[in-house]
Amino acid sequence: MVYLDGADYTGTGPGLRTESRGHLMLTYLTDIRGERIVIIQVTWFG
């Protein structure tokens, strides 16, 4: 875990991120204080 403080974290988050694997691309936000990842978009290039 990168953010060990979780709900007590007070800094800025990493913002919008994109991850690509083969034909799949995910766009997501990391909600550090809510301890979750919110998927914004899923794209399949197939």
C-alpha positions in Angstrom: 0.0 0.0 0.0 1.4 3.3 -1.0 -0.8 5.5 1.2 -0.6 3.9 4.7 -2.6 6.7 6.4 -5.7 6.0 4.4 -8.6 8.1 5.8 -6.1 10.3 7.8 -4.2 11.3 4.6 -4.1 15.1 4.1 -1.9 15.5 0.9 -3.0 15.6 -2.7 -3.9 12.4 -4.5 -2.2 11.1 -7.7 -5.1 12.3 -9.9 -6.5 10.7 -13.0 -4.4 7.7 -14.1 -4.5 5.4 -17.1 -3.3 1.7 -17.2 -3.0 -0.3 -20.5 -2.7 -4.0 -20.8 -2.9 -5.5 -24.2 -6.2 -4.6 -25.7 -7.6 -3.1 -22.5 -7.3 0.4 -21.2 -8.6 1.6 -17.8 -8.9 5.2 -16.6 -9.3 5.6 -12.9 -9.0 7.8 -9.8 -7.5 6.7 -6.5 -9.6 8.0 -3.6 -7.0 7.8 -0.8 -9.3 9.0 2.0 -12.1 6.7 0.9 -9.6 3.8 0.5 -10.9 2.9 -2.9 -10.3 3.1 -6.7 -13.0 4.7 -8.8 -13.0 3.4 -12.4 -13.9 6.2 -14.8 -13.6 4.5 -18.2 -13.0 1.1 -19.7 -11.9 0.8 -23.3 -11.4 -2.4 -25.3 -9.4 -2.2 -28.5 -10.3 -5.5 -30.0 
